[in-house]
């Protein structure tokens, strides 16, 4: 790579003076301390970029891990003469985020994660459903209209239960109750 080699023990007292080139050398030699330094230096910045794309912290964290894993695996392809390290990392992070949002199951997975986070007195058990083979909207369209309307607003248009309550002029508790009942209805539709 053409970067100056150094011994990892020099990192202890001089981590603030470690250059990107030295971090690249560490990672290329598969020294995990290089990955730690890379994450420490750029993790927060990259997380901010990714979360702007996917709009969810939990998904952004997964993408950030994928970004650093790809950087670890492909660091030998990085060319400091062509771009700065941060530019290369941003490109990886954006590509990972865009790939995630374009994936067939991304939106369906998000909606099901949100459904799973709704507190219920008796959690319905949805088993043996292959997310890859279903189109959630088709199943929701088969639901009773009072459930379908709420599911459409919450899970396809992104409204909160409070916003739905205001839009439909019904109590928020009723919205939550219909989501729980609708989830049971959805389960029975999917299992048919």
NUNUVO-277504 format. One line per field, with one value per residue (C-alpha): residue number from 1; x negated, y, z negated. Coordinates in Angstrom, 3 decimals. Last residue first. Example, Ala and Ser with C-alpha at 12.3 -4.5 7.8 and 13.67 -1.06 7.14 Angstrom:
! NUNUVO-277504
resi: 2,1 $
X: -13.670,-12.300 $
Y: -1.060,-4.500 $
Z: -7.140,-7.800 $
This chain:
! NUNUVO-277504
resi: 192,191,190,189,188,187,186,185,184,183,182,181,180,179,178,177,176,175,174,173,172,171,170,169,168,167,166,165,164,163,162,161,160,159,158,157,156,155,154,153,152,151,150,149,148,147,146,145,144,143,142,141,140,139,138,137,136,135,134,133,132,131,130,129,128,127,126,125,124,123,122,121,120,119,118,117,116,115,114,113,112,111,110,109,108,107,106,105,104,103,102,101,100,99,98,97,96,95,94,93,92,91,90,89,88,87,86,85,84,83,82,81,80,79,78,77,76,75,74,73,72,71,70,69,68,67,66,65,64,63,62,61,60,59,58,57,56,55,54,53,52,51,50,49,48,47,46,45,44,43,42,41,40,39,38,37,36,35,34,33,32,31,30,29,28,27,26,25,24,23,22,21,20,19,18,17,16,15,14,13,12,11,10,9,8,7,6,5,4,3,2,1 $
X: 55.070,52.241,51.784,55.464,55.481,52.394,53.844,56.971,54.810,52.820,56.061,57.162,53.904,54.016,57.680,56.832,54.049,56.398,59.097,56.605,55.712,59.345,61.182,61.250,59.907,57.078,56.488,56.387,54.143,51.741,51.603,51.051,48.118,48.308,45.884,48.016,47.763,47.667,49.612,52.105,52.650,52.876,55.518,57.651,57.284,58.468,61.762,62.122,61.898,58.709,58.171,56.306,53.858,52.946,52.225,50.237,48.028,46.790,45.619,42.929,39.811,41.414,41.668,44.296,43.709,44.912,47.051,47.671,50.031,48.873,51.587,51.975,50.496,47.658,46.920,43.244,43.940,46.051,43.177,40.809,43.421,43.583,39.809,39.511,42.111,40.275,36.912,38.122,37.493,34.197,34.048,33.726,30.909,29.005,29.311,27.901,25.013,24.221,24.305,21.974,19.508,19.428,19.019,16.088,14.285,14.828,13.600,10.420,9.606,9.753,7.743,4.188,5.321,6.316,8.575,8.641,6.621,9.261,11.804,12.534,12.216,14.114,16.862,17.099,17.100,20.020,21.931,21.667,22.920,25.805,26.880,26.647,28.640,31.419,31.739,31.440,34.209,34.636,32.906,31.096,30.605,29.655,26.829,25.234,25.392,23.971,21.078,20.142,20.424,18.335,15.544,12.688,13.680,14.698,11.391,9.475,11.299,10.690,6.996,6.903,8.190,4.849,5.646,2.390,4.555,6.406,3.223,1.947,5.252,5.070,1.530,2.743,5.605,3.016,2.507,1.894,4.903,3.963,0.506,0.194,1.329,0.969,-2.820,-2.249,-0.900,-4.381,-4.696,-4.729,-4.722,-2.163,-3.011,0.000 $
Y: -19.731,-18.921,-15.383,-14.536,-15.942,-13.931,-10.778,-11.128,-11.574,-8.495,-6.650,-7.358,-5.890,-2.973,-2.437,-2.189,0.286,2.478,2.210,3.287,6.299,7.425,7.971,11.001,9.053,11.514,12.269,8.601,7.873,10.609,9.164,5.634,6.978,7.466,5.776,5.485,1.736,0.457,3.044,4.467,1.192,-0.817,1.595,1.456,-2.319,-2.848,-0.991,-2.437,-6.085,-7.599,-8.881,-5.711,-6.385,-9.709,-8.105,-5.325,-7.879,-9.419,-12.807,-15.168,-13.549,-13.110,-16.887,-17.506,-20.584,-19.021,-16.068,-16.452,-13.816,-12.060,-12.195,-8.930,-7.027,-4.549,-3.460,-4.171,-7.218,-5.119,-2.659,-5.501,-6.767,-3.368,-3.072,-6.583,-5.829,-2.643,-4.369,-7.670,-7.022,-5.261,-1.704,-0.210,-2.615,-2.042,1.709,1.393,-0.863,1.437,4.477,2.835,1.669,5.121,6.766,4.453,5.369,9.067,8.642,6.954,9.804,9.041,7.952,8.063,6.372,3.282,0.890,-2.602,-4.103,-2.766,-5.149,-7.515,-4.981,-2.322,-4.863,-5.699,-1.993,-1.352,-4.438,-3.248,0.178,-1.467,-3.308,-0.119,1.779,-0.833,-0.220,3.552,3.831,6.420,4.226,6.971,9.573,6.744,5.759,9.204,9.667,6.183,7.053,10.061,8.116,5.224,7.304,7.641,5.052,2.600,3.017,2.726,-0.476,-1.835,-1.062,-2.753,-5.853,-6.348,-8.060,-6.864,-4.838,-3.508,-2.289,-0.747,1.080,2.441,3.655,5.383,7.003,8.532,7.722,10.904,10.629,7.023,8.112,6.629,3.088,3.066,2.614,-1.023,-1.624,-1.345,0.945,0.638,3.747,3.483,2.272,0.000 $
Z: -5.179,-7.613,-6.277,-6.756,-10.308,-11.228,-9.695,-11.845,-14.945,-13.920,-13.299,-16.861,-18.187,-15.726,-16.553,-20.251,-19.538,-17.471,-20.134,-22.789,-20.629,-20.823,-17.518,-15.240,-12.254,-11.574,-15.274,-16.247,-13.266,-14.389,-17.914,-16.567,-14.572,-10.814,-8.413,-5.274,-4.814,-8.368,-10.314,-7.824,-5.941,-9.151,-10.484,-7.332,-7.065,-10.642,-10.208,-6.674,-7.781,-6.369,-2.827,-1.822,-4.661,-3.052,0.310,-1.421,-3.168,0.049,-1.030,0.176,-1.243,-4.658,-5.006,-7.630,-9.757,-12.952,-13.983,-17.706,-18.968,-22.136,-24.753,-26.622,-23.749,-23.512,-19.943,-19.274,-17.089,-14.759,-14.383,-13.536,-11.054,-9.383,-9.192,-7.760,-5.107,-4.208,-3.881,-2.363,1.294,0.752,2.035,-1.447,-2.331,0.912,0.345,-3.165,-2.083,0.846,-1.422,-3.939,-1.270,0.361,-3.037,-3.792,-0.546,-1.185,-4.777,-3.539,-1.203,2.478,5.520,4.134,0.920,2.879,0.962,2.482,-0.394,-2.767,-1.258,-4.148,-6.948,-4.969,-4.268,-7.981,-8.796,-6.461,-7.628,-11.215,-10.111,-8.251,-11.393,-13.434,-10.798,-11.059,-14.792,-14.399,-11.833,-9.068,-6.455,-4.530,-7.252,-9.626,-7.275,-7.176,-10.935,-11.520,-9.218,-11.368,-14.626,-13.326,-11.760,-14.268,-16.854,-14.139,-12.327,-15.588,-16.474,-12.975,-13.283,-16.689,-14.950,-13.186,-9.887,-8.221,-5.854,-8.889,-10.533,-7.299,-6.770,-10.324,-9.603,-6.445,-8.334,-10.621,-14.277,-16.272,-18.596,-19.263,-20.496,-23.960,-23.350,-19.570,-19.616,-20.642,-17.108,-15.485,-12.541,-8.778,-6.620,-3.858,-0.354,0.000 $
